[in-house]
Amino acid sequence: MKVNRAQERCLGGVMVWAISHDTEDARYSKALALMLGRKASKGSIDNTEKPGTWTKKPFEQCRWSNCKESCPKGWIHVGRSDNDGHDGELMYDETGCGGDGQHNFCCPPDEDIPECGWYNHGNGACQKSTSCPKGMSEIGSNQMYCNHKPMVQTACCTTESNSMKVYGQCTWGTYPDCDSKPSCPSGYHDPPVASSGSGSGGLQCNNAKTETGLELRSVQMRNYCCGTDPDMQFTDCIVYRNIGSPIKDHEGACRSNCPSDRVRVAIDWAFEACDIHPVGGQATCCKTTYAEDTWKPNENLDDYKETMADWIEDPYCPSPSKVLKRRELSSSSTELAVRADKTDSLTPEGMLIRILGSVGTQLMLDELRKIWNRAVRDRYFYLQTTYMSNYIRNNWRLDYEGPVAFARKILCYPGYWAQQIEAALSSDGDAKPDMMNCTYAYLCFAEGSCGDDGDDGTANAKRDLATLFSLHSNQLSHSSHRHHHTHHHLSRRLLEKRKSIVINIVEKKTPSDSESDGDSDGDSEGDSDGDSDDNGLIDSEYKLEVPAHPQIPSLAQDNPLRERVVELRERNNCLMGRVVMVEYKASRHDKMDLELEHVLDKNIYETFLEGSALGILPSGQISKYGPIPIRFWDEMSDTDLRKEPGVPKHPGSRKPQLGTLFERAYECLGSKFNDDIFMITQNEINDAKNFLFRFEQKPGENSIETRSSMVKESKRKSEDEWIDDTVVIFSRIRASFAVFSYMNLDETRTRLNRIIKDVYVQFKFAENVYNKKHPGEKVQLANYWLEYMTDHFAKVVSKFRTNIEGMDTQIEGLMKKHDVEEKYVVRARGLMAQFKEMANNRDVVRIDTTGFPAFNSPITDDDGDEEMGGT
């Protein structure tokens, strides 16, 4: 009912709250799968699963068929081997069938066929009691072919075959005084397993007697006794009178037949319940305990072997990743094609997860390790479980990554990880494995250069704006024509030393602007203060005061900022871009390059201002809420918002508060008085963030071209020099991933949301003030800010993914061009393949903007002195 309701509301998934509540045989999971129409795993990962079980494989004993029935399918009808038998004559007995059929003696085909025959017939003379030649055991008897009754002939068989062994352990008791004591001879188990007034079928015991010797109508019962070996017994013997078809013309007669799973050891026609009819007899039917202990392997192990054989022949990357397309069939790639796994856990991935996570019984895990090791030994020697376990203990934060993530990496990039583990285990102490250790590799290349080749580390915002403007020059509208002025806004209430910057808010040049620029009288001394150029844009300068921020060494010991130091979780692993937040420790961090980190970079705010009059988003799309007219900025640069009623406070402890919108919004990004908004990071994280947030690539194309090349100044680099340079490239890529990990920390995300909101509040109040003074205009600066920042971070992510693809292509081309040694090719490609997969993992590369305020959010009491209505 719940599932149907969920599907009605387009909710396609079902979450299991706690699988630990299921039974060991997965009863509830299977029921859920059945209801959902999904396949369920047949595999078990509980702590009771064994690699196999010892089972009893019964040795079927030869037996007599029922009257009018042939031998069971596949069984052998045994021939006569006695001297009185004719050629081709088979063993059969008509006793108890009343002339309506016969019993055939049958043996299973998978054991030796015994030698059998009828003995002691003596041309009809027969014998008084049953007996067999030495080495043979009695299987039946009859008197119908004897001249004088109750004389009898005996059916006997050899007992060397497993199908006759139980017969060989059993014997019939005394006759004709069948009730004599003891019940069973010495050496045989007492009580007997069965008893019959006719023995095996052809005898007739004396009548039973009272204690005074008076004969009764009933007969005595001859005992059938077996040895003392509990595994060599006829057991559970039951008398049957009504199995099979009735005897023709004697429907009430006893029938001498047995169920198919039992062996007939006796026919009793003399028993009083049966002797009222001249034919028939009751049958004593037994089961047997004789069996061999057989090891039955867990059927899951065969599935594991099969899937491992498939994987080792043609390695593939298990779902869910859809990143990888190429095969690792040659040196062309270490990326493996993604293949959908089986719906259960009986796959290489499921097996390796169990091994790494020690899921299951020790016996089962031992078998899984054998299967895995035998499969990988020849091709990926260092992926054997012993080496992986050593690597995990010494190098891998398994408690953080977990066996699932590590198993998938092994299966997707086996060549890379085999070399990685070999390098790690073969290194001495602090010696770094070549191309595998990024501990010291971020800042500087082999020859000492620490910058990015061809990059001065600055962004040309005006150039970018011009590019965007050229793409949309026919779509932008100019709000009004005006004269351009240079604005110098200098605060008179500085509480600390601050630096001044000039920003250039760019707007579209109008026809009147063009006429002014091209004055026919050639007068260049006009009053226009605006700078214009040939790209169709006009700059308006605004001078801002950038608030000072504290220095790390000057932070008080009790400053909470000291508890927000972000560093790489694991420096040596080139793939580990995760970060961890720790408390500042002088003994550790004084030796580390740390920087005070603006969660929202100042240049982003400045770039937003500079392009606001164009109304273009970072992605190049036209804003729904822009452009913001220059007239607005002119007024705001001269308006002291503190004098406006209901002004919301800007964050921080600065007193008195700042007056202009530029400064109030800037204060929201962090300052000496608003330091709770800062974080502290390692230099390489901050540096990588600077490039990422400007949509730039680090390492740049020039660095990759220069450093990943085997050639330097027309000479081939030494191997060590090339390795050092290449590891720097990889460590800088790793640092970019660290930026996303940093931005997704709760502490970072909380501060980003707060900054966006605080700036939004200041912008919202300013636009309300402006729109009230200019009823005909509807400036939506606050919404534009939200739209711009959301678009900005989306572009950061998309641009990074594009850059990773580009870097992979460039590095691939350089390795081919310079004929890089195969072992390094495998490692480099393995790293880049995993970088690409990480880049396309939306849980890894993302910046969460869902905590930003909603568009048109009003200013609330929490933001200022009174409620301010939204636009």
Stockholm file with secondary structure:
# STOCKHOLM 1.0

chainA/1-871         MKVNRAQERCLGGVMVWAISHDTEDARYSKALALMLGRKASKGSIDNTEKPGTWTKKPFEQCRWSNCKESCPKGWIHVGRSDNDGHDGELMYDETGCGGDGQHNFCCPPDEDIPECGWYNHGNGACQKSTSCPKGMSEIGSNQMYCNHKPMVQTACCTTESNSMKVYGQCTWGTYPDCDSKPSCPSGYHDPPVASSGSGSGGLQCNNAKTETGLELRSVQMRNYCCGTDPDMQFTDCIVYRNIGSPIKDHEGACRSNCPSDRVRVAIDWAFEACDIHPVGGQATCCKTTYAEDTWKPNENLDDYKETMADWIEDPYCPSPSKVLKRRELSSSSTELAVRADKTDSLTPEGMLIRILGSVGTQLMLDELRKIWNRAVRDRYFYLQTTYMSNYIRNNWRLDYEGPVAFARKILCYPGYWAQQIEAALSSDGDAKPDMMNCTYAYLCFAEGSCGDDGDDGTANAKRDLATLFSLHSNQLSHSSHRHHHTHHHLSRRLLEKRKSIVINIVEKKTPSDSESDGDSDGDSEGDSDGDSDDNGLIDSEYKLEVPAHPQIPSLAQDNPLRERVVELRERNNCLMGRVVMVEYKASRHDKMDLELEHVLDKNIYETFLEGSALGILPSGQISKYGPIPIRFWDEMSDTDLRKEPGVPKHPGSRKPQLGTLFERAYECLGSKFNDDIFMITQNEINDAKNFLFRFEQKPGENSIETRSSMVKESKRKSEDEWIDDTVVIFSRIRASFAVFSYMNLDETRTRLNRIIKDVYVQFKFAENVYNKKHPGEKVQLANYWLEYMTDHFAKVVSKFRTNIEGMDTQIEGLMKKHDVEEKYVVRARGLMAQFKEMANNRDVVRIDTTGFPAFNSPITDDDGDEEMGGT
#=GR chainA/1-871 SS CHHHHHHHTTCCCCCCSCGGGSCTTCHHHHHHHHHHTCCCCCCCCSTTCCSEEEEEEECCCCEECCTTCCCCTTCEECBBCSTTSCTTCBCEECTTSTTSCCEEEEECTTSCCCCEEEECCGGGTCBSSCCCCTTEEEEEEECTTCSSTTCBEEEEEECCSTTTHHHHTEEECCSSSTTCSSSSCTTBCSSCSEEETTTTTTCCCCEEECTTSCEEEEECCEEEEEBSCTTSCEEEEEEESSCSSCBTTBTTSCCCCCCTTSEEEEEESSSTTTTTSSSCCEEEEEEECCEEEEEEECHHHHHHHHHHHHHHHSCCEETTCCCCCSCCSSTTCSCCCEECCCSSSCSHHHHHHHHHHTCSCHHHHHHHHHHHHHHHTTTCGGGSHHHHHHHHHHHCCHHHHHHHHHHHHHHHSHHHHHHHHHHHHHSCTTCCCTTTBCTTCSSCCTTSCCSCTTCCSCCCHHHHHHHHHHHHTTTCCCCCCCCCCCEECCCSCCSSCCEEEEEEEEEECCHHHHHHHTCTTCCCCCSCCCEECTTSEEEEEEEEEECCCCCGGGCCTTCGGGGCEEEESCSSBTTCCCEEEECCCHHHHTTSCEEEECSSCHHHHHHHHHHTTTTBCTTSCBCSSCCCCHHHHHHHHHCCGGGSTTCCCCSSSCSSCCCSHHHHHHHHTCBTTBGGGCEEEEHHHHHHHHHHTTTCCSSCHHHHHHHSSSEETTEECCHHHHHHHHHHHHHHHHHHHHHHHHHTSHHHHHHHHHHHHHHHHHHHHHHHHHHHHCTTCCCCHHHHHHHHHHHHHHHHHHHHHHHHHHHHHHHHHHHHHTTCCHHHHHHHHHHHHHHHHHHTCTTTSCCCCTTSCCTTCCBCTTTSSSCBCCC
#=GC SS_cons         CHHHHHHHTTCCCCCCSCGGGSCTTCHHHHHHHHHHTCCCCCCCCSTTCCSEEEEEEECCCCEECCTTCCCCTTCEECBBCSTTSCTTCBCEECTTSTTSCCEEEEECTTSCCCCEEEECCGGGTCBSSCCCCTTEEEEEEECTTCSSTTCBEEEEEECCSTTTHHHHTEEECCSSSTTCSSSSCTTBCSSCSEEETTTTTTCCCCEEECTTSCEEEEECCEEEEEBSCTTSCEEEEEEESSCSSCBTTBTTSCCCCCCTTSEEEEEESSSTTTTTSSSCCEEEEEEECCEEEEEEECHHHHHHHHHHHHHHHSCCEETTCCCCCSCCSSTTCSCCCEECCCSSSCSHHHHHHHHHHTCSCHHHHHHHHHHHHHHHTTTCGGGSHHHHHHHHHHHCCHHHHHHHHHHHHHHHSHHHHHHHHHHHHHSCTTCCCTTTBCTTCSSCCTTSCCSCTTCCSCCCHHHHHHHHHHHHTTTCCCCCCCCCCCEECCCSCCSSCCEEEEEEEEEECCHHHHHHHTCTTCCCCCSCCCEECTTSEEEEEEEEEECCCCCGGGCCTTCGGGGCEEEESCSSBTTCCCEEEECCCHHHHTTSCEEEECSSCHHHHHHHHHHTTTTBCTTSCBCSSCCCCHHHHHHHHHCCGGGSTTCCCCSSSCSSCCCSHHHHHHHHTCBTTBGGGCEEEEHHHHHHHHHHTTTCCSSCHHHHHHHSSSEETTEECCHHHHHHHHHHHHHHHHHHHHHHHHHTSHHHHHHHHHHHHHHHHHHHHHHHHHHHHCTTCCCCHHHHHHHHHHHHHHHHHHHHHHHHHHHHHHHHHHHHHTTCCHHHHHHHHHHHHHHHHHHTCTTTSCCCCTTSCCTTCCBCTTTSSSCBCCC
//
